Amino acid sequence: MENVPERREPTLRISRTHFPVETLGPGRRLVIWSQGCGLACAGCMSRHTWDPLGGADRTVPSLLGLWRAALARGADGLTVSGGEPLDQPAALAALLAGAARARAEAVAPGGPAAGREIDLLLYTGYEEGEVAGDPARRAAVRHADALVTGRFRAAEPTALVWRGSANQRLLPRTARGRARYREHLARTESGPRLQMVEGEGDVLLYGVPGRGELAALERRLRRVGITLTGASWRP
Ligand code: SF4
């Protein structure tokens, strides 16, 4: 009998997914948070995503099923954040390539998102040069329309939308990305930048907080008798 090589579906270790998110890129988006980050930025609000053994494995086809469903429900884009997505470059490459194919099908005439503008945005703590200089990371970002790059530096706050510190850069990479993000490159936001979602026994905050926003939120909650325990931004 002929030996048929086993073909495993690409799998991404993820922290969670959510749709719609309105604080991590333009419009209403599906967000996939990867699990595992070794960059350990001081002040990171997502320490729960650091452990590479945390979270859960999801096959790329199952994540693409979520993306197709989001497209049918009016998604304006896909954001992949973390954790550090580029620590799983092969699975990320498969995810973004599949997401681009699904988008092409959805926006075609007769598709569920016919004629709509839809982009793929990737957050990474790596700097632009650390992405460009590594073949696996470079291949992984091939289908991303825009990147937000760079470590979070708590000492360099910024009001720029979708960035957590002033050193982080929003980098359009495709014609679609340039058209979509041009107006946002220097746009600032002085109001709340977090979306609060009720989880199962917890509260989830989606977005990139402005300076002092997390502390102000904790103070507001305390005033109504709620004290946060196990906040993901505390060691
Ligand atoms: S801010 Fe991002 S890159 Fe930095 S430790 Fe947190 S998850 Fe990792």
Residues whose N, C-alpha, C, O or C-beta is under 5 A from the ligand:
A	BS01	SF4	C37 L39 A40 C41 C44 S46 G82 G83 G125 F152
